[in-house]
Amino acid sequence: MITRKRLATGAVALLAALTAALLPTSAAADEPVAKESPKVELVLDVSGSMRAKDIDGKSRMSAAKQAFNEVLDAVPEEVRLGIRTLGADYPGPDRKRGCKDTRQLYPVGPLDRTEAKTAVATLAPTGWTPIGPALLGAADDLGDDGATKRIVLITDGEDTCAPLDPCQVAREIAAKGIHLVIDTLGLVPDAKTRQQLTCIAEATGGTYTSVHRTEELSRRVKQLVDRAADPVVTPVGTKGTARCVDAPLLKAGLYTDRETFGEHRWYRVDLLPGQELRASVSVSADRAVNNDYGVLLRAVTLHGREIVRGSEAGDGRTDVISTGLRYPKPDLDDGPGDVKPAAETVCLQVSNSFSAPPSVKTTPGMPIELTVDVVDGPSAATDVAAFGLGRGWWLLGVLVLAGFLAGLLWGWVSRWRVAVWRTN
């Protein structure tokens, strides 16, 4: 019997080996096609204003060079990176020439860290700030293949080459559908620079960050380069309402909206028994605001009962403030197999307590980014979310019972001590 089993096993193994050898083409055809490596181009402002010494006691140019060296050391192997400059070559007063002053300092491709650092080391603050032409040049550098593409623009001022509006340039790049995202970083920006850079970023689904320290610049550029290696997720525009019943119904995904100072906006999510809702919101202060601020995210039933909330507050300058929440909906007991469980509508309320000086415009509202995810709920009662969210009355009941028993025991001990005292 054992010999027969061994013979059968050997025959099956031989047949599998022959099949693999005879059909190499079929196996290769079933393999997934390799994806294009992601591309990133860093666009650096080298205009004359980069001489200002207001970042950690040194010039903005020095801070940018230091950050670039740290970023170049940390670029993932799979990322093809390039560098483009604006305002690096022409120091004269001719506006026409100054607004053409953009060139590719290092080509997009496999990174030679030593060569790229050497190229950056030669830069010195020089001329104009042609942001629009630089963005167009960077888009051409990255090409229109299927790779994910990212432009990281680092500047300390607004464009000086209108009427070529860089915000409109960003919209035109987004309209091409070449999966290109533009992220912007403002070095010690004023209100006009912040507004322009925010507009550029939002046009392509990118982000805007205000930078006041070298460490912040280095950390943020590293994050954006690393993010390029992941699939690009473009936020979906939505519009919250003043009431939950009229609110848009959201699926799992990333959404953007705008919210004025002190406004409440509502959104809806359907949640089945056994599922868990995870949501987070970020509010961007894209203009000058007062120091005291906060953001609130609440999950509420259709009847107005609060389920769970998340909040965050601060009292200093910020560009983004975020909070989140989790709500696991308990699973139903086993019932008839043909009965489909009904979904619960969860209302999400996003509120903020930002305020601003009278001179600051309140419209359009501040950008908000809402992330919604629906996953399988926790299976173990020890899970923090399962125990603490939505079913807190369990803990309350235990505490009440424990307090009642402790009171009875203390009363009995007290009476016994009094009786003994009287007896003696």
PyMOL commands that set and color helices and strands:
alter all, ss='L'
color gray80, all
select helices_A, chain A and resi 2-22+24-30+48-51+60-74+95-98+113-121+131-142+166-175+191-203+214-228+244-246+384-388+393-423
alter helices_A, ss='H'
color red, helices_A
select strands_A, chain A and resi 39-45+80-86+102-109+149-155+180-187+208-211+236-237+253-259+264-271+275-284+293-300+306-314+320-328+344-352+366-376
alter strands_A, ss='S'
color yellow, strands_A
deselect
rebuild
show_as cartoon
